[in-house]
């Protein structure tokens, strides 16, 4: 992909996220493949028991005001274990476009949403982060981020360890 304008390809984001989860040693399963839904279930087996967690994969859309915006269904946030994976595509030094992810447990995501009083619209949380801040996070720049929400989301950038921690908690039970 050569264009920064094509940010919404949810089906591919779901598929490559499933592959990444599988490479992390966690089984992944999506009954919604190809239907336009991006919910997934991950599971890890230990003997006869199985533990599930839902994953919501959401593609960021670059808007005219130079922000990256994600819209997440409020109905996703249930009592069971769940994670949010927000994808973002950023240019690299060689002019290629690379996909990056914000990976966060849904309970932590809800805390951030409440703390920063993010808006809801049409039963969706709207998370908008300045695109320039995401580029700074990606470059691990020491420059100051322009928004408080960017600062809150920084530690979740490409943090696949969140899922590995979930897997290891299961194995220790």
Secondary structure as the mmCIF struct_conf table of DSSP 4:
data_model
#
loop_
_struct_conf.conf_type_id
_struct_conf.id
_struct_conf.beg_label_comp_id
_struct_conf.beg_label_asym_id
_struct_conf.beg_label_seq_id
_struct_conf.end_label_comp_id
_struct_conf.end_label_asym_id
_struct_conf.end_label_seq_id
TURN_TY1_P TURN_TY1_P1 UNK A 4 UNK A 5
HELX_RH_AL_P HELX_RH_AL_P1 UNK A 10 UNK A 23
TURN_TY1_P TURN_TY1_P2 UNK A 24 UNK A 25
STRN STRN1 UNK A 27 UNK A 29
TURN_TY1_P TURN_TY1_P3 UNK A 31 UNK A 36
STRN STRN2 UNK A 39 UNK A 46
TURN_TY1_P TURN_TY1_P4 UNK A 47 UNK A 48
STRN STRN3 UNK A 49 UNK A 59
STRN STRN4 UNK A 61 UNK A 62
TURN_TY1_P TURN_TY1_P5 UNK A 64 UNK A 65
BEND BEND1 UNK A 66 UNK A 66
STRN STRN5 UNK A 67 UNK A 73
HELX_RH_3T_P HELX_RH_3T_P1 UNK A 74 UNK A 76
BEND BEND2 UNK A 79 UNK A 80
STRN STRN6 UNK A 82 UNK A 91
TURN_TY1_P TURN_TY1_P6 UNK A 93 UNK A 94
BEND BEND3 UNK A 95 UNK A 95
STRN STRN7 UNK A 97 UNK A 105
HELX_RH_AL_P HELX_RH_AL_P2 UNK A 106 UNK A 115
TURN_TY1_P TURN_TY1_P7 UNK A 116 UNK A 117
STRN STRN8 UNK A 120 UNK A 121
TURN_TY1_P TURN_TY1_P8 UNK A 122 UNK A 123
STRN STRN9 UNK A 124 UNK A 130
HELX_RH_AL_P HELX_RH_AL_P3 UNK A 131 UNK A 139
TURN_TY1_P TURN_TY1_P9 UNK A 140 UNK A 140
BEND BEND4 UNK A 143 UNK A 143
HELX_LH_PP_P HELX_LH_PP_P1 UNK A 144 UNK A 145
BEND BEND5 UNK A 146 UNK A 146
HELX_RH_AL_P HELX_RH_AL_P4 UNK A 148 UNK A 153
HELX_RH_3T_P HELX_RH_3T_P2 UNK A 154 UNK A 156
STRN STRN10 UNK A 157 UNK A 157
TURN_TY1_P TURN_TY1_P10 UNK A 158 UNK A 158
TURN_TY1_P TURN_TY1_P11 UNK A 160 UNK A 160
HELX_RH_AL_P HELX_RH_AL_P5 UNK A 161 UNK A 172
#
